[in-house]
Amino acid sequence: MHRPRLSRWRLLSAVLLGVLPVLAAVPSAAGAGLGGLLPVSTPTFRHQLLAKATPDECFAGVGVPYPAGPPCAQGQAKVNQAYVWSLAQANNRLWFGTGANVNCIVAGTTLAQPTPRLYDDYVCEYANSQIVVQNPTMPTNVGDHRQPRVYVHDLASGVLTEKTDVIKNRSTDDLNRLKRTLGLRAGGTNQGVVFLAGPALGATVNMFAFDTVTGDYLGSANFTKYGNIRHFLVADGVLYAGVGVGANGKDGGYLLRWAGDRANPFNFVEVGQLPAQIADLTEHDGRIFVSTWSAWSGGGSLAGGPAGGNPPHTVVDPLLERLGVRPIQDVDPTIAGVWMSPPLKNGAPGLTTDDAAGWEQVWSVQQYEPDPLIATTYGLGALVSYGGYLYWGTMHVPMKSTSVVAAMYPPADEYAARDTLENTQRAVSIFRGRGFGPLLGGIDLIEDVDLLYGEPQLPVYNAQANGGAGGWENMTTGYSAQFGRMGFGNIYTNYTWTMAVTDGRLFVGTMDWSYLAKDLLPETAAQMGFGGAVEGLSDGLDPITIDPELYGGDLFMFDSNLQPATAVDTKGLGNQLNYGFRTMITDGKTLYLGMGNPMNLRTDPTDDIPEGGWELLKLTWS
């Protein structure tokens, strides 16, 4: 006799089994009159491949020394450079930095699963990597690290120029900094200087600077106080950067203001201090708003309480409180949320060091996610100001919530394991809000937060259910989605990676991990105690299958505040191995898109499968 299974959350079950539901998009009247005129017609989109990663190594097997090449007389060609991880535009040029084998690094660090794995599409070697073999002090969880690369694409001539050797040849310090940089994760430019920066081995940040006019390399610097960096922002002519503290930013965050110039490019001052690392940042209503990642979602530990001793506090949502939609509760400031700066005009101009302690949290994941353990695994991603609202979205490292819940509440059998696998999955939820700060004259506005894509209920684990055996129960989130289900209707849409506003439209670039899921889900199922083959599990359990129609990253577009988003593309914009839109630059009716594609063994141009490695794309419309 098998223990009776709990009622299944139908969306998760359907999509995990490879059935993508058709979800109706319900227009909302709540924003009537706030979004501007509706567009006259649906745009026609065209895309062009500007540049792509090329093979840079030969692979002959896990743990086998790398043969010479490419071209590869032995083994097969491999492309390690996976992401256009940073992107900035200046003087009609696109500057970008890459990240190598990022999916392997995430699995080894954030998921703490540095087990060598070899699939048809990609390989992660970890401790068996020749990088670790030749450098025994190298942490094995980042054994697939390769130094990032720097490029400049001239938009007028179409010429791509690599700047990596310019850095390496400047000095031993520059060479070593580049070699120890996990990836160039943030790009920004201001007053003739472009920065490419990223986390480094040893929980520090490395930054590299170039002159945008001459293209000359200005040097590099290592920031020992910080452990992560994701984005830059120019607001009112001032350049800012959001950083994290500690390994992967697990110990808090700062907003930095650039106080340098070409002669002294690495002069930054702290104008915001937060209990969680900053993920993304934008200007809205005369302030800077930032999204954060919690310690657990970034790969750290919450043991010992909130970073810096910050106590739980209340994030007040007067409208929801008045309507009784959801009880207001104390929230942990180290868990992912949205924070607001003091007004920019109080500075000289912009924010100063006097503003560092004046930040206010205006929204927390804990106001939406009812399961307190799963809430700790959320990150918040892109956010942007559009049509009078602040828009933001959530981020979910594949299988992170499953691994955290399974570690805390080990499944008793394969039925319980299946319940855990299905009920812990989350996809992106999209929110918008307004009224976060007072009007001129000090008049307080009523905060108004809408859920656009998400769930009215989510599964919560109750350890006391079923006579103490534990079980899952659906609980309210306190929201009713205006436009559709989480993930824009696809459970594998897991990262709100990029947002940008241009031509009166809001574009949202996401990650879709369905192509990875065909490997990761069966692997996780086996680790959690599933019996039998993936396509034929034990009696009573449905097989886990993935619909190939889901493969490829998804790009969505809001035409206004009045309508649901429409899909610009859901198949990686010409390459189903492009699992996400990692970076985005706007220029009128043009988007420049940096793609994430870590399929490092897909390098054969003669087969019927597209190639792995990063891509730089141009998207236009009329």
Helices and strands as residue ranges (DSSP letters): H 10-16, E 45-52, E 57-59, E 76-78, E 81-90, E 93-100, H 102-109, E 117-118, E 123-124, G 126-128, H 130-134, G 140-142, E 150-154, E 160-162, H 164-170, H 172-179, E 186-190, E 193-200, E 204-211, E 217-223, E 228-235, E 238-244, G 247-249, E 253-258, E 268-274, E 277-284, E 287-293, G 307-309, E 313-314, H 318-323, E 330-331, E 337-340, G 344-346, G 353-355, E 360-364, G 365-367, H 372-375, E 379-386, E 389-395, H 400-408, H 414-423, E 430-434, E 448-453, E 457-462, H 465-468, E 471-476, G 486-489, E 493-502, E 505-512, H 514-527, E 532-533, E 536-537, G 548-550, E 555-558, E 566-569, E 580-586, E 590-596, E 615-621
